[in-house]
Amino acid sequence: MNLLSAFPGKRYVVLKIKDPKVRQQADCLGMGEGEDVYCIARKDNGPVILGRGGQMVAVGGEIARGIQIAPWRARKK
């Protein structure tokens, strides 16, 4: 599923980011591939507002289509 399918109030893990420039920016913000993010708000075709570590980022609709996510699952100890 892509980022436009995210529901506000749910946590997700970022699986893949297609655009290399977007991938680099996400890595710098701590929201790169393999990281968990929290969907704060979403409009139908973007933007999607994500949170992580007290930081919020708005992602436009076109960019959100290129970001693959999956529901977050707690890791067992």
C-alpha positions in Angstrom: 0.0 0.0 0.0 1.2 3.5 -0.6 1.2 6.5 1.8 -2.1 7.8 0.4 -3.8 4.8 2.0 -2.6 5.6 5.5 -5.2 6.3 8.2 -4.7 9.1 10.7 -3.9 7.8 14.2 -2.1 4.7 12.9 1.6 3.7 12.8 3.3 2.4 9.7 6.7 1.2 8.6 8.2 2.7 5.4 9.1 -0.2 3.1 10.3 1.6 -0.1 10.7 5.1 -1.5 10.9 5.2 -5.3 12.5 8.6 -5.8 16.2 8.8 -4.8 16.0 12.5 -3.8 12.9 11.9 -1.7 14.6 8.8 -0.1 17.6 11.0 0.8 15.4 13.7 2.4 13.4 11.1 4.3 16.7 9.5 5.6 17.8 13.0 6.8 14.5 13.4 8.7 14.7 9.9 10.3 11.8 8.7 8.2 13.6 6.6 5.7 13.1 3.0 4.6 12.7 0.6 7.6 11.6 3.4 10.0 8.2 3.6 11.7 6.1 6.7 11.2 2.8 7.9 12.6 0.0 9.3 10.3 -1.3 12.5 11.8 -3.6 13.7 9.1 -4.4 12.9 5.4 -6.5 14.5 2.7 -7.9 12.3 -0.1 -5.2 13.1 -2.7 -2.6 14.4 -0.3 -0.9 15.9 1.6 -0.2 13.3 4.2 1.1 14.6 7.5 3.5 12.2 9.2 5.2 12.3 12.6 8.2 10.7 14.1 10.2 11.7 17.2 8.2 14.9 17.8 8.7 16.1 14.3 6.0 16.5 11.6 6.4 16.5 7.9 3.8 17.1 5.2 4.1 14.9 2.1 2.4 15.9 -1.1 0.1 13.5 -3.1 2.5 12.8 -5.9 5.4 12.0 -3.6 3.1 10.0 -1.3 2.1 7.7 -4.2 5.8 6.7 -4.5 6.2 5.7 -0.9 5.3 2.1 0.0 4.2 1.4 3.6 2.9 -1.4 5.8 1.1 -1.5 9.1 3.5 -1.3 12.0 3.8 -4.3 14.2 5.5 -4.3 17.6 8.7 -6.4 17.8 8.8 -9.2 20.3 11.6 -9.1 22.8 
